[in-house]
Amino acid sequence: AQSVAQPEDQVNVAEGNPLTVKCTYSVSGNPYLFWYVQYPNRGLQFLLKYITGDNLVKGSYGFEAEFNKSQTSFHLKKPSALVSDSALYFCAVRENSGGYNKLIFGAGTRLAVHP
Amino acid sequence: SAVISQKPSRDICQRGTSLTIQCQVDSQVTMMFWYRQQPGQSLTLIATANQGSEATYESGFVIDKFPISRPNLTFSTLTVSNMSPEDSSIYLCSDRPASNTGELFFGEGSRLTVL
C-alpha cells in the first residue's frame, strides 16, 4: 500500500524566512504526490501536485515542492514565509485500489509563522 | 475546479441520533469521496460514491453506520447513524476533476459534535 509520512508535528518559522515542511513517501511504481493546506475551520485546499516531469513543482500562494526520487521525499517549500501561511499542511499520495484512485493523507504538519 | 457546498457546516447532536450531511457540486462529477477528520487527526477515507451504484466502503467503515446516497452526478449525502461521542469529527466531501491525475477538491466540511 502507498503511504506518506510527515515527520514533524509542527514547524515554527519567523516571517520572511524560508520554510520547509517535510514529506517522505513509500509507493510501488511512479508516485503521484500532492500537498494540501487547511486553514482553521476550513476545508482542504489543493496546493500542488507532482505527476511527472520537472522535480520542482510550483503551486498556489508561492509554494513549491521538490520531488527527490533517491530520498523518496516531496518537501514543501516557500522562500519567504508569511504569517498568513500559518495552517495545517497535508502531504498525500494517490493509490489505485479496487479499480479507482483515492488519496492517502499524511498525519499533517502544523506550520506556525511568527511575526 | 468545481465548487463544493456542504450542509450543515456544523452541528451539535445528541448521542443515539442520526444526521445527514449534504454535498452539492456545481458541475457533474463521476466520483465523490467522503472523508472523516477526527480531532487533531489526518483525513481518513470513509467511502467512494459513484452515481448509480452502491458506495464502496473502506476498511473499518460499514454501510449501516454511514449510509451514502448518490442520486445524481451533482449530489451526495452521508448519514452518520446512531451517533456516539467518538463520531465527533469533521466530515468532508470531495470530488475528482476530469483530469484524473488524482487530486481532489474538497468542500468546507461539516463539523459534528456529539454530546
gemmi code that builds the backbone of each chain (N, CA, C; Angstrom):
import gemmi

chains = {
    "A": [
        ("ALA", (0.841, -1.193, 0.000), (0.000, 0.000, 0.000), (0.877, 1.244, 0.000)),
        ("GLN", (0.354, 2.275, -0.624), (1.092, 3.542, -0.671), (0.948, 4.264, 0.667)),
        ("SER", (1.947, 5.043, 1.005), (1.865, 5.823, 2.241), (2.767, 7.040, 2.142)),
        ("VAL", (2.469, 8.015, 2.966), (3.322, 9.183, 3.127), (3.529, 9.415, 4.614)),
        ("ALA", (4.672, 9.985, 4.938), (4.995, 10.291, 6.329), (5.400, 11.752, 6.431)),
        ("GLN", (4.880, 12.403, 7.433), (5.269, 13.778, 7.735), (5.911, 13.738, 9.119)),
        ("PRO", (7.225, 13.818, 9.167), (7.943, 13.550, 10.418), (7.794, 14.627, 11.480)),
        ("GLU", (7.344, 15.799, 11.111), (7.238, 16.907, 12.063), (5.784, 17.214, 12.362)),
        ("ASP", (5.433, 17.230, 13.656), (4.090, 17.637, 14.030), (3.904, 19.133, 13.813)),
        ("GLN", (4.966, 19.892, 14.099), (4.866, 21.340, 13.992), (6.179, 21.905, 13.483)),
        ("VAL", (6.072, 22.947, 12.706), (7.226, 23.695, 12.222), (7.012, 25.157, 12.577)),
        ("ASN", (8.024, 25.741, 13.175), (7.964, 27.164, 13.541), (8.982, 27.928, 12.707)),
        ("VAL", (8.561, 29.049, 12.166), (9.464, 29.848, 11.351), (9.104, 31.325, 11.508)),
        ("ALA", (10.099, 32.153, 11.419), (9.870, 33.596, 11.501), (9.432, 34.134, 10.148)),
        ("GLU", (8.561, 35.114, 10.202), (8.088, 35.730, 8.966), (9.263, 36.249, 8.151)),
        ("GLY", (9.221, 35.982, 6.853), (10.289, 36.423, 5.965), (11.361, 35.387, 5.747)),
        ("ASN", (11.424, 34.393, 6.628), (12.404, 33.321, 6.468), (11.862, 32.231, 5.548)),
        ("PRO", (12.759, 31.454, 4.943), (12.282, 30.324, 4.141), (11.690, 29.242, 5.028)),
        ("LEU", (10.730, 28.522, 4.481), (10.115, 27.437, 5.236), (10.187, 26.142, 4.441)),
        ("THR", (10.276, 25.051, 5.181), (10.223, 23.716, 4.592), (9.335, 22.841, 5.461)),
        ("VAL", (8.393, 22.160, 4.834), (7.563, 21.164, 5.509), (7.867, 19.827, 4.837)),
        ("LYS", (8.281, 18.855, 5.633), (8.828, 17.617, 5.085), (7.768, 16.548, 4.846)),
        ("CYS", (8.027, 15.767, 3.802), (7.164, 14.630, 3.470), (8.020, 13.569, 2.799)),
        ("THR", (7.898, 12.346, 3.247), (8.530, 11.221, 2.559), (7.443, 10.245, 2.144)),
        ("TYR", (7.728, 9.482, 1.114), (6.697, 8.603, 0.585), (7.213, 7.177, 0.439)),
        ("SER", (6.260, 6.273, 0.381), (6.551, 4.867, 0.109), (5.498, 4.383, -0.870)),
        ("VAL", (5.940, 4.107, -2.100), (4.997, 3.694, -3.135), (5.618, 2.592, -3.972)),
        ("SER", (4.749, 1.867, -4.620), (5.194, 0.935, -5.652), (4.857, 1.578, -6.982)),
        ("GLY", (5.830, 1.669, -7.839), (5.609, 2.326, -9.115), (5.880, 3.822, -9.018)),
        ("ASN", (5.403, 4.559, -10.001), (5.633, 6.001, -10.031), (4.671, 6.709, -9.091)),
        ("PRO", (5.199, 7.609, -8.273), (4.323, 8.263, -7.299), (3.575, 9.455, -7.895)),
        ("TYR", (2.341, 9.612, -7.461), (1.562, 10.815, -7.703), (1.408, 11.475, -6.329)),
        ("LEU", (2.009, 12.627, -6.138), (2.112, 13.246, -4.825), (1.443, 14.604, -4.809)),
        ("PHE", (0.909, 14.973, -3.652), (0.102, 16.178, -3.530), (0.378, 16.868, -2.193)),
        ("TRP", (0.160, 18.169, -2.189), (0.156, 18.946, -0.960), (-1.167, 19.706, -0.860)),
        ("TYR", (-1.706, 19.698, 0.378), (-2.923, 20.429, 0.684), (-2.672, 21.294, 1.914)),
        ("VAL", (-3.477, 22.364, 2.032), (-3.414, 23.220, 3.214), (-4.820, 23.328, 3.795)),
        ("GLN", (-4.865, 23.355, 5.127), (-6.147, 23.514, 5.824), (-6.023, 24.675, 6.794)),
        ("TYR", (-6.746, 25.747, 6.495), (-6.790, 26.880, 7.409), (-7.821, 26.599, 8.504)),
        ("PRO", (-7.725, 27.266, 9.632), (-8.649, 26.991, 10.749), (-10.103, 27.053, 10.321)),
        ("ASN", (-10.838, 26.029, 10.693), (-12.270, 25.936, 10.423), (-12.603, 25.976, 8.934)),
        ("ARG", (-11.693, 25.478, 8.133), (-11.919, 25.424, 6.688), (-11.674, 24.016, 6.173)),
        ("GLY", (-12.136, 23.761, 4.938), (-11.817, 22.501, 4.288), (-10.402, 22.517, 3.769)),
        ("LEU", (-10.049, 21.477, 3.026), (-8.707, 21.392, 2.463), (-8.628, 22.110, 1.130)),
        ("GLN", (-7.509, 22.801, 0.935), (-7.271, 23.457, -0.344), (-6.073, 22.821, -1.024)),
        ("PHE", (-6.224, 22.516, -2.291), (-5.148, 21.914, -3.079), (-4.074, 22.951, -3.363)),
        ("LEU", (-2.812, 22.592, -3.092), (-1.687, 23.491, -3.345), (-0.932, 23.148, -4.616)),
        ("LEU", (-0.536, 21.888, -4.746), (0.266, 21.492, -5.901), (0.340, 19.971, -5.978)),
        ("LYS", (0.855, 19.510, -7.120), (0.985, 18.077, -7.332), (2.234, 17.777, -8.154)),
        ("TYR", (2.753, 16.569, -7.954), (3.801, 16.036, -8.809), (3.269, 14.774, -9.473)),
        ("ILE", (3.314, 14.778, -10.800), (2.899, 13.606, -11.553), (4.108, 13.050, -12.295)),
        ("THR", (4.737, 13.911, -13.048), (5.918, 13.544, -13.804), (6.587, 14.827, -14.256)),
        ("GLY", (7.795, 14.719, -14.810), (8.427, 15.920, -15.352), (9.385, 16.561, -14.372)),
        ("ASP", (9.418, 17.878, -14.362), (10.367, 18.619, -13.536), (10.208, 18.254, -12.065)),
        ("ASN", (11.338, 18.123, -11.407), (11.296, 17.751, -9.992), (10.823, 18.892, -9.114)),
        ("LEU", (10.950, 20.112, -9.561), (10.484, 21.269, -8.803), (9.111, 21.669, -9.336)),
        ("VAL", (8.131, 21.578, -8.466), (6.751, 21.860, -8.842), (6.316, 23.149, -8.166)),
        ("LYS", (5.720, 24.038, -8.922), (5.229, 25.298, -8.346), (3.720, 25.226, -8.191)),
        ("GLY", (3.243, 25.821, -7.085), (1.826, 25.754, -6.807), (1.257, 27.096, -6.386)),
        ("SER", (0.185, 27.024, -5.638), (-0.543, 28.224, -5.216), (0.185, 28.939, -4.088)),
        ("TYR", (-0.115, 30.235, -3.958), (0.335, 31.066, -2.839), (1.859, 31.116, -2.702)),
        ("GLY", (2.591, 30.899, -3.797), (4.039, 30.985, -3.764), (4.743, 29.735, -3.261)),
        ("PHE", (3.984, 28.677, -3.011), (4.578, 27.427, -2.553), (5.149, 26.630, -3.719)),
        ("GLU", (6.145, 25.842, -3.412), (6.713, 24.901, -4.360), (7.124, 23.644, -3.616)),
        ("ALA", (7.326, 22.585, -4.346), (7.747, 21.328, -3.725), (8.773, 20.669, -4.620)),
        ("GLU", (9.711, 20.005, -3.981), (10.780, 19.346, -4.716), (10.653, 17.842, -4.578)),
        ("PHE", (10.499, 17.187, -5.707), (10.439, 15.737, -5.743), (11.857, 15.181, -5.816)),
        ("ASN", (12.195, 14.301, -4.888), (13.526, 13.704, -4.857), (13.362, 12.194, -4.811)),
        ("LYS", (13.622, 11.567, -5.936), (13.378, 10.121, -6.027), (14.350, 9.324, -5.174)),
        ("SER", (15.599, 9.746, -5.140), (16.594, 8.970, -4.386), (16.328, 9.021, -2.887)),
        ("GLN", (15.781, 10.124, -2.423), (15.460, 10.256, -0.999), (13.991, 9.982, -0.710)),
        ("THR", (13.241, 9.632, -1.717), (11.777, 9.401, -1.613), (11.114, 10.507, -0.807)),
        ("SER", (11.428, 11.728, -1.197), (10.875, 12.870, -0.469), (10.141, 13.811, -1.411)),
        ("PHE", (9.270, 14.593, -0.811), (8.482, 15.590, -1.569), (8.225, 16.746, -0.597)),
        ("HIS", (9.267, 17.481, -0.285), (9.179, 18.549, 0.719), (8.536, 19.800, 0.134)),
        ("LEU", (7.705, 20.421, 0.944), (7.042, 21.670, 0.558), (7.917, 22.839, 0.998)),
        ("LYS", (8.046, 23.843, 0.128), (8.930, 24.963, 0.444), (8.296, 26.282, 0.025)),
        ("LYS", (8.796, 27.322, 0.685), (8.439, 28.681, 0.295), (9.608, 29.583, 0.660)),
        ("PRO", (10.047, 30.436, -0.247), (11.246, 31.238, 0.004), (11.095, 32.228, 1.154)),
        ("SER", (9.893, 32.766, 1.332), (9.698, 33.791, 2.350), (8.328, 33.598, 2.984)),
        ("ALA", (8.321, 33.168, 4.244), (7.063, 32.829, 4.911), (6.269, 34.078, 5.312)),
        ("LEU", (4.953, 33.934, 5.282), (4.037, 34.977, 5.752), (3.278, 34.460, 6.970)),
        ("VAL", (2.891, 35.386, 7.833), (2.087, 34.989, 8.991), (0.809, 34.278, 8.525)),
        ("SER", (0.269, 34.709, 7.407), (-0.962, 34.115, 6.877), (-0.756, 32.698, 6.343)),
        ("ASP", (0.481, 32.236, 6.262), (0.743, 30.851, 5.864), (0.524, 29.878, 7.024)),
        ("SER", (0.330, 30.405, 8.209), (0.107, 29.548, 9.374), (-1.151, 28.714, 9.170)),
        ("ALA", (-0.979, 27.415, 9.172), (-2.081, 26.498, 8.863), (-1.586, 25.070, 9.062)),
        ("LEU", (-2.466, 24.134, 8.745), (-2.143, 22.711, 8.796), (-1.897, 22.230, 7.369)),
        ("TYR", (-0.776, 21.555, 7.163), (-0.385, 21.121, 5.825), (-0.355, 19.605, 5.760)),
        ("PHE", (-0.963, 19.084, 4.687), (-1.033, 17.648, 4.499), (-0.373, 17.250, 3.184)),
        ("CYS", (0.471, 16.237, 3.266), (1.024, 15.581, 2.100), (0.128, 14.376, 1.788)),
        ("ALA", (-0.019, 14.041, 0.509), (-0.880, 12.925, 0.131), (-0.296, 12.207, -1.071)),
        ("VAL", (-0.656, 10.932, -1.195), (-0.218, 10.121, -2.324), (-1.428, 9.431, -2.927)),
        ("ARG", (-1.406, 9.282, -4.235), (-2.510, 8.592, -4.893), (-2.290, 7.094, -4.823)),
        ("GLU", (-3.375, 6.399, -4.526), (-3.345, 4.938, -4.512), (-4.473, 4.429, -5.379)),
        ("ASN", (-4.152, 3.448, -6.209), (-5.192, 2.827, -7.018), (-5.629, 1.556, -6.319)),
        ("SER", (-6.900, 1.519, -5.964), (-7.410, 0.383, -5.208), (-8.833, 0.091, -5.661)),
        ("GLY", (-9.106, -1.160, -5.930), (-10.459, -1.521, -6.334), (-10.876, -0.917, -7.654)),
        ("GLY", (-9.892, -0.545, -8.473), (-10.212, -0.012, -9.788), (-10.402, 1.483, -9.837)),
        ("TYR", (-10.187, 2.171, -8.734), (-10.296, 3.623, -8.762), (-9.179, 4.221, -7.920)),
        ("ASN", (-8.926, 5.503, -8.154), (-7.874, 6.209, -7.440), (-8.418, 6.880, -6.202)),
        ("LYS", (-7.647, 6.856, -5.141), (-8.003, 7.575, -3.923), (-6.743, 8.189, -3.354)),
        ("LEU", (-6.909, 9.148, -2.475), (-5.777, 9.822, -1.849), (-5.573, 9.317, -0.431)),
        ("ILE", (-4.307, 9.042, -0.117), (-3.911, 8.666, 1.229), (-3.149, 9.838, 1.814)),
        ("PHE", (-3.580, 10.327, 2.964), (-3.006, 11.530, 3.552), (-2.018, 11.208, 4.664)),
        ("GLY", (-1.026, 12.086, 4.786), (-0.136, 12.026, 5.924), (-0.815, 12.591, 7.166)),
        ("ALA", (-0.095, 12.549, 8.268), (-0.671, 12.957, 9.558), (-0.853, 14.460, 9.673)),
        ("GLY", (-0.166, 15.193, 8.828), (-0.291, 16.643, 8.870), (0.829, 17.290, 9.676)),
        ("THR", (1.183, 18.501, 9.256), (2.187, 19.306, 9.961), (1.618, 20.690, 10.172)),
        ("ARG", (1.655, 21.133, 11.402), (1.157, 22.474, 11.690), (2.295, 23.466, 11.520)),
        ("LEU", (2.074, 24.428, 10.651), (3.056, 25.483, 10.408), (2.653, 26.727, 11.168)),
        ("ALA", (3.571, 27.235, 11.973), (3.344, 28.470, 12.716), (4.382, 29.491, 12.266)),
        ("VAL", (3.925, 30.578, 11.673), (4.819, 31.646, 11.231), (4.659, 32.806, 12.195)),
        ("HIS", (5.765, 33.193, 12.819), (5.735, 34.235, 13.850), (6.190, 35.564, 13.275)),
        ("PRO", (5.521, 36.647, 13.670), (5.908, 37.969, 13.158), (7.323, 38.345, 13.586)),
    ],
    "B": [
        ("SER", (-11.781, 24.101, -11.022), (-12.308, 23.073, -10.152), (-13.760, 23.382, -9.798)),
        ("ALA", (-14.518, 22.337, -9.515), (-15.910, 22.516, -9.138), (-16.010, 23.143, -7.757)),
        ("VAL", (-17.100, 23.851, -7.540), (-17.386, 24.405, -6.224), (-18.221, 23.380, -5.483)),
        ("ILE", (-17.803, 23.058, -4.283), (-18.459, 22.025, -3.488), (-19.050, 22.670, -2.237)),
        ("SER", (-20.327, 22.469, -2.033), (-21.025, 23.048, -0.882), (-21.511, 21.932, 0.018)),
        ("GLN", (-21.291, 22.097, 1.307), (-21.756, 21.121, 2.269), (-22.709, 21.763, 3.269)),
        ("LYS", (-23.701, 20.974, 3.667), (-24.614, 21.404, 4.721), (-24.895, 20.245, 5.645)),
        ("PRO", (-24.967, 20.433, 6.952), (-24.682, 21.688, 7.656), (-23.181, 21.935, 7.768)),
        ("SER", (-22.799, 23.154, 8.041), (-21.383, 23.434, 8.243), (-20.935, 22.948, 9.620)),
        ("ARG", (-21.849, 22.974, 10.562), (-21.568, 22.438, 11.883), (-22.872, 22.106, 12.571)),
        ("ASP", (-22.805, 21.180, 13.519), (-23.998, 20.814, 14.274), (-23.574, 20.159, 15.577)),
        ("ILE", (-24.442, 20.294, 16.542), (-24.266, 19.608, 17.819), (-25.396, 18.609, 17.941)),
        ("CYS", (-25.040, 17.361, 18.156), (-26.027, 16.286, 18.101), (-26.036, 15.509, 19.416)),
        ("GLN", (-27.145, 14.879, 19.664), (-27.281, 14.048, 20.853), (-26.903, 12.612, 20.536)),
        ("ARG", (-26.336, 11.971, 21.493), (-25.994, 10.553, 21.362), (-27.209, 9.744, 20.925)),
        ("GLY", (-27.010, 8.813, 20.006), (-28.083, 7.928, 19.564), (-28.874, 8.445, 18.385)),
        ("THR", (-28.706, 9.695, 18.035), (-29.421, 10.251, 16.885), (-28.606, 10.072, 15.614)),
        ("SER", (-29.219, 10.402, 14.490), (-28.549, 10.316, 13.192), (-28.607, 11.683, 12.525)),
        ("LEU", (-27.622, 11.945, 11.710), (-27.558, 13.223, 10.988), (-27.122, 12.970, 9.560)),
        ("THR", (-27.785, 13.655, 8.636), (-27.429, 13.530, 7.224), (-26.727, 14.795, 6.754)),
        ("ILE", (-25.584, 14.605, 6.134), (-24.790, 15.694, 5.579), (-24.985, 15.705, 4.068)),
        ("GLN", (-25.222, 16.885, 3.537), (-25.450, 17.011, 2.110), (-24.232, 17.625, 1.429)),
        ("CYS", (-23.964, 17.161, 0.232), (-22.848, 17.665, -0.556), (-23.341, 17.957, -1.965)),
        ("GLN", (-23.198, 19.208, -2.380), (-23.659, 19.654, -3.693), (-22.470, 20.162, -4.488)),
        ("VAL", (-22.325, 19.681, -5.709), (-21.252, 20.117, -6.599), (-21.869, 20.900, -7.746)),
        ("ASP", (-21.183, 21.940, -8.186), (-21.788, 22.810, -9.192), (-21.544, 22.332, -10.623)),
        ("SER", (-20.990, 21.147, -10.780), (-20.852, 20.542, -12.093), (-20.937, 19.031, -11.921)),
        ("GLN", (-21.157, 18.325, -13.011), (-21.314, 16.883, -12.913), (-19.968, 16.200, -12.692)),
        ("VAL", (-19.924, 15.329, -11.738), (-18.701, 14.585, -11.442), (-19.047, 13.114, -11.307)),
        ("THR", (-18.147, 12.277, -11.745), (-18.399, 10.844, -11.689), (-18.235, 10.309, -10.277)),
        ("MET", (-17.141, 10.688, -9.655), (-16.823, 10.103, -8.359), (-16.803, 11.180, -7.278)),
        ("MET", (-17.393, 10.852, -6.162), (-17.330, 11.712, -4.988), (-16.814, 10.874, -3.831)),
        ("PHE", (-16.111, 11.535, -2.936), (-15.467, 10.852, -1.832), (-15.887, 11.499, -0.517)),
        ("TRP", (-16.077, 10.657, 0.485), (-16.365, 11.158, 1.821), (-15.207, 10.796, 2.744)),
        ("TYR", (-14.679, 11.823, 3.425), (-13.576, 11.656, 4.360), (-14.020, 12.062, 5.761)),
        ("ARG", (-13.356, 11.498, 6.744), (-13.546, 11.899, 8.133), (-12.219, 12.415, 8.684)),
        ("GLN", (-12.307, 13.491, 9.453), (-11.136, 14.045, 10.117), (-11.467, 14.173, 11.594)),
        ("GLN", (-10.998, 13.216, 12.360), (-11.220, 13.261, 13.795), (-10.335, 14.343, 14.413)),
        ("PRO", (-10.713, 14.833, 15.591), (-9.982, 15.954, 16.200), (-8.483, 15.708, 16.258)),
        ("GLY", (-7.727, 16.642, 15.701), (-6.282, 16.554, 15.728), (-5.692, 15.476, 14.855)),
        ("GLN", (-6.494, 14.902, 13.984), (-6.039, 13.782, 13.159), (-6.013, 14.164, 11.680)),
        ("SER", (-5.489, 13.226, 10.902), (-5.488, 13.407, 9.463), (-6.824, 12.967, 8.874)),
        ("LEU", (-6.899, 12.953, 7.574), (-8.120, 12.554, 6.888), (-8.113, 11.059, 6.610)),
        ("THR", (-9.254, 10.447, 6.832), (-9.427, 9.028, 6.551), (-10.605, 8.875, 5.596)),
        ("LEU", (-10.388, 8.130, 4.533), (-11.452, 7.926, 3.561), (-12.503, 6.988, 4.130)),
        ("ILE", (-13.772, 7.430, 4.084), (-14.876, 6.590, 4.532), (-15.352, 5.706, 3.370)),
        ("ALA", (-15.662, 6.367, 2.251), (-16.224, 5.622, 1.128), (-16.150, 6.466, -0.140)),
        ("THR", (-16.268, 5.773, -1.246), (-16.351, 6.394, -2.560), (-17.758, 6.217, -3.088)),
        ("ALA", (-18.336, 7.296, -3.579), (-19.725, 7.259, -4.041), (-19.783, 7.495, -5.539)),
        ("ASN", (-20.204, 6.491, -6.259), (-20.414, 6.598, -7.694), (-21.892, 6.696, -7.980)),
        ("GLN", (-22.235, 7.510, -8.920), (-23.646, 7.650, -9.281), (-24.160, 6.368, -9.893)),
        ("GLY", (-25.284, 5.895, -9.394), (-25.924, 4.728, -9.972), (-25.436, 3.402, -9.441)),
        ("SER", (-24.572, 3.429, -8.439), (-24.105, 2.171, -7.868), (-23.933, 2.333, -6.364)),
        ("GLU", (-23.773, 1.219, -5.701), (-23.558, 1.253, -4.257), (-22.209, 1.893, -3.946)),
        ("ALA", (-22.156, 2.587, -2.836), (-20.895, 3.176, -2.409), (-19.900, 2.074, -2.037)),
        ("THR", (-18.638, 2.364, -2.217), (-17.572, 1.443, -1.855), (-16.936, 1.914, -0.557)),
        ("TYR", (-17.016, 1.094, 0.493), (-16.559, 1.492, 1.809), (-15.147, 0.995, 2.074)),
        ("GLU", (-14.409, 1.806, 2.815), (-13.056, 1.432, 3.220), (-13.124, 0.535, 4.454)),
        ("SER", (-12.020, -0.117, 4.681), (-11.936, -0.992, 5.846), (-12.226, -0.207, 7.119)),
        ("GLY", (-13.094, -0.745, 7.943), (-13.434, -0.092, 9.193), (-14.694, 0.747, 9.131)),
        ("PHE", (-15.251, 0.893, 7.951), (-16.483, 1.675, 7.773), (-17.541, 0.785, 7.129)),
        ("VAL", (-18.764, 0.863, 7.644), (-19.827, -0.002, 7.137), (-21.046, 0.817, 6.762)),
        ("ILE", (-21.822, 0.261, 5.865), (-22.980, 0.964, 5.328), (-24.029, 1.239, 6.387)),
        ("ASP", (-24.186, 0.348, 7.348), (-25.207, 0.561, 8.374), (-24.906, 1.796, 9.215)),
        ("LYS", (-23.635, 2.081, 9.401), (-23.225, 3.222, 10.216), (-23.148, 4.506, 9.381)),
        ("PHE", (-22.719, 4.378, 8.143), (-22.517, 5.541, 7.274), (-23.213, 5.335, 5.917)),
        ("PRO", (-24.519, 5.261, 5.898), (-25.188, 5.107, 4.602), (-24.970, 6.326, 3.722)),
        ("ILE", (-24.760, 6.068, 2.452), (-24.466, 7.114, 1.481), (-25.452, 7.017, 0.331)),
        ("SER", (-25.910, 8.161, -0.115), (-26.727, 8.205, -1.327), (-26.017, 9.012, -2.387)),
        ("ARG", (-26.269, 8.668, -3.644), (-25.696, 9.393, -4.782), (-26.738, 9.381, -5.897)),
        ("PRO", (-27.772, 10.205, -5.724), (-28.892, 10.125, -6.663), (-28.600, 10.670, -8.052)),
        ("ASN", (-27.608, 11.561, -8.166), (-27.264, 12.109, -9.480), (-25.804, 12.536, -9.474)),
        ("LEU", (-25.363, 13.145, -10.556), (-23.940, 13.449, -10.726), (-23.498, 14.720, -10.017)),
        ("THR", (-24.402, 15.390, -9.325), (-24.016, 16.625, -8.639), (-24.310, 16.594, -7.140)),
        ("PHE", (-24.774, 15.499, -6.620), (-25.248, 15.499, -5.237), (-24.962, 14.167, -4.550)),
        ("SER", (-24.641, 14.256, -3.264), (-24.456, 13.063, -2.450), (-24.790, 13.401, -1.010)),
        ("THR", (-25.204, 12.398, -0.255), (-25.406, 12.570, 1.173), (-24.680, 11.469, 1.927)),
        ("LEU", (-24.238, 11.825, 3.110), (-23.645, 10.883, 4.062), (-24.447, 10.995, 5.348)),
        ("THR", (-24.926, 9.875, 5.847), (-25.619, 9.855, 7.125), (-24.712, 9.219, 8.167)),
        ("VAL", (-24.610, 9.862, 9.296), (-23.891, 9.283, 10.434), (-24.976, 8.779, 11.382)),
        ("SER", (-25.061, 7.470, 11.519), (-26.179, 6.852, 12.222), (-25.834, 6.530, 13.669)),
        ("ASN", (-26.862, 6.602, 14.508), (-26.711, 6.193, 15.907), (-25.407, 6.741, 16.486)),
        ("MET", (-25.314, 8.048, 16.496), (-24.048, 8.708, 16.822), (-23.633, 8.527, 18.281)),
        ("SER", (-22.337, 8.476, 18.463), (-21.715, 8.460, 19.783), (-20.664, 9.573, 19.807)),
        ("PRO", (-20.157, 9.934, 20.968), (-19.137, 10.996, 21.024), (-17.924, 10.712, 20.143)),
        ("GLU", (-17.644, 9.437, 19.907), (-16.500, 9.088, 19.054), (-16.714, 9.503, 17.596)),
        ("ASP", (-17.937, 9.807, 17.236), (-18.235, 10.253, 15.876), (-18.017, 11.757, 15.702)),
        ("SER", (-17.669, 12.435, 16.774), (-17.379, 13.871, 16.672), (-16.174, 14.066, 15.765)),
        ("SER", (-16.395, 14.703, 14.633), (-15.363, 14.833, 13.608), (-15.781, 15.914, 12.629)),
        ("ILE", (-14.850, 16.209, 11.740), (-15.199, 16.967, 10.546), (-15.389, 15.951, 9.429)),
        ("TYR", (-16.504, 16.062, 8.735), (-16.774, 15.171, 7.608), (-16.658, 16.009, 6.331)),
        ("LEU", (-15.815, 15.538, 5.418), (-15.533, 16.303, 4.204), (-15.933, 15.520, 2.965)),
        ("CYS", (-16.563, 16.242, 2.084), (-16.942, 15.715, 0.782), (-15.918, 16.211, -0.236)),
        ("SER", (-15.595, 15.378, -1.199), (-14.654, 15.815, -2.226), (-15.035, 15.213, -3.566)),
        ("ASP", (-14.537, 15.853, -4.619), (-14.756, 15.309, -5.951), (-13.429, 15.264, -6.688)),
        ("ARG", (-13.419, 14.527, -7.756), (-12.219, 14.381, -8.567), (-12.476, 14.993, -9.925)),
        ("PRO", (-11.608, 15.914, -10.339), (-11.835, 16.539, -11.644), (-11.555, 15.584, -12.782)),
        ("ALA", (-11.963, 15.979, -13.940), (-11.864, 15.119, -15.106), (-10.427, 14.809, -15.491)),
        ("SER", (-9.474, 15.605, -15.018), (-8.078, 15.368, -15.388), (-7.598, 13.999, -14.921)),
        ("ASN", (-8.219, 13.506, -13.850), (-7.917, 12.155, -13.367), (-6.454, 11.955, -13.009)),
        ("THR", (-5.755, 13.044, -12.668), (-4.390, 12.852, -12.178), (-4.383, 12.629, -10.674)),
        ("GLY", (-5.531, 12.656, -10.090), (-5.618, 12.191, -8.718), (-5.994, 13.224, -7.694)),
        ("GLU", (-5.747, 14.521, -7.981), (-6.054, 15.491, -6.933), (-7.559, 15.573, -6.709)),
        ("LEU", (-7.913, 15.831, -5.490), (-9.308, 16.002, -5.115), (-9.538, 17.440, -4.677)),
        ("PHE", (-10.786, 17.874, -4.818), (-11.175, 19.181, -4.315), (-12.253, 18.970, -3.266)),
        ("PHE", (-12.138, 19.748, -2.203), (-12.925, 19.495, -1.012), (-13.927, 20.607, -0.742)),
        ("GLY", (-15.031, 20.199, -0.108), (-15.934, 21.171, 0.471), (-15.346, 21.706, 1.767)),
        ("GLU", (-16.092, 22.617, 2.389), (-15.610, 23.248, 3.614), (-15.704, 22.332, 4.824)),
        ("GLY", (-16.407, 21.231, 4.668), (-16.513, 20.290, 5.769), (-17.727, 20.546, 6.644)),
        ("SER", (-18.138, 19.500, 7.327), (-19.237, 19.578, 8.302), (-18.703, 19.125, 9.649)),
        ("ARG", (-18.681, 20.056, 10.580), (-18.103, 19.762, 11.901), (-19.207, 19.290, 12.827)),
        ("LEU", (-19.152, 18.019, 13.229), (-20.174, 17.456, 14.107), (-19.600, 17.239, 15.502)),
        ("THR", (-20.379, 17.672, 16.483), (-20.047, 17.408, 17.881), (-21.176, 16.589, 18.464)),
        ("VAL", (-20.841, 15.446, 19.028), (-21.846, 14.560, 19.590), (-21.704, 14.569, 21.115)),
        ("LEU", (-22.795, 14.914, 21.762), (-22.761, 15.009, 23.227), (-23.276, 13.740, 23.886)),
    ],
}
model = gemmi.Model(1)
for chain_id, residues in chains.items():
    chain = gemmi.Chain(chain_id)
    for i, (resn, *xyz) in enumerate(residues, 1):
        res = gemmi.Residue()
        res.name, res.seqid = resn, gemmi.SeqId(i, " ")
        for name, pos in zip(("N", "CA", "C"), xyz):
            atom = gemmi.Atom()
            atom.name, atom.element = name, gemmi.Element(name[0])
            atom.pos, atom.b_iso = gemmi.Position(*pos), 0.0
            res.add_atom(atom)
        chain.add_residue(res)
    model.add_chain(chain)
structure = gemmi.Structure()
structure.add_model(model)
structure.setup_entities()
